[in-house]
């Protein structure tokens, strides 16, 4: 919040209060005062008092009221005197500055503006008008990253992410829930997707090494301008949801790298059920045991190569061929044929999707 705004409030109130009044910042430096000679004065002991007190306290003949989070106040208002009248004046000034600060943040704060754009809480027609008011650069490339954690240390994690992106004129960080932290990052035009993955990996590694917290990072597509930031955010959300359904091992997920999983996720469940019934006419996919499904997974991982798959599974080549013949007999699909293998792979993903939907509802 601008010191000029604080000074304006104090200037308008000084004729109504017959005492010295003012505001100190988080470092206990006087930034606004009815006695202009006190501006820029500081007191190191006052800074400690502000951090230790959540409510009104007295020091050196003045009454103070800290404003902001307990232990880390944004500022404090003060009034000359230590009597009840001074405390009452202090409370009145605190209410006034708090209300005006909230209005200022809502009208002029860029971080709050970006949050409203990302969460789709602002009308499209108002976006560029507001951007002009804030002198906000709308012609650069940005991407939205969504950091999700199951850790309970939400405040610490949020502060850590903020520290990783200190340039508050270009990058914006805010929470949307106890587990989700949003990063709106300014990037170079035509940035390589792998560079975004490296950035996400550095975030994940920092959380793991310093907070021992496991996080997932969803990456939306890069957009130019600000109107499409809401879309990039939704893509980051969808990335994490799809990864949870189809690939629980991945912690860094790019929307533009989801492949066919993205298509399946958008299909109606009735269509998916119809597809499974058509693919497995000869028998249900549920008839395949865990060993068989594991064999299929390894066969796909080794690009349908029988020799390589048998080596990775530590089984004889003929044993693997026997298992594949068994699968063909049960399902009617020969995984050694490319078209059949694609159909089976998609069917397994559809099955995972339907299973996730049934658990969800």
Buried (B, 14 or more C-beta within 10 A) or exposed (E): BEBEBBBEBBEEBBEEBEBBBBBBBBEBBBBBBBBEEBBEBEBEEBBEBBBEBBEBBBBEEBBBBBBBEEEEBBBBBBBBBBEEBBBEBBBBBBEBBBEBBEEBBEEBBBEBBBBBBBBEEBEEEEBBEBBEEBEBEEEBBBBBBBBBBEBEBBEBBBEBBBEBBEEEEBBBBBBBEBBBBBBBBBBEEEBEBEEBBEBBEEBBEBBEEEBEBEBBBBBBBBBEBBBBBBBBBBBBBBBBBBBBBBEEEBBBBBBBBBEEBBEBBEEEEEEBEEBBEEBBEEEEBEEBEEEBEEBBEBBBEBEBEBEBBBEBBEBEEEEBEEBBEEBBEBBEBBBBEEEBBEBBBBBBBBBBBBEBEEEEE
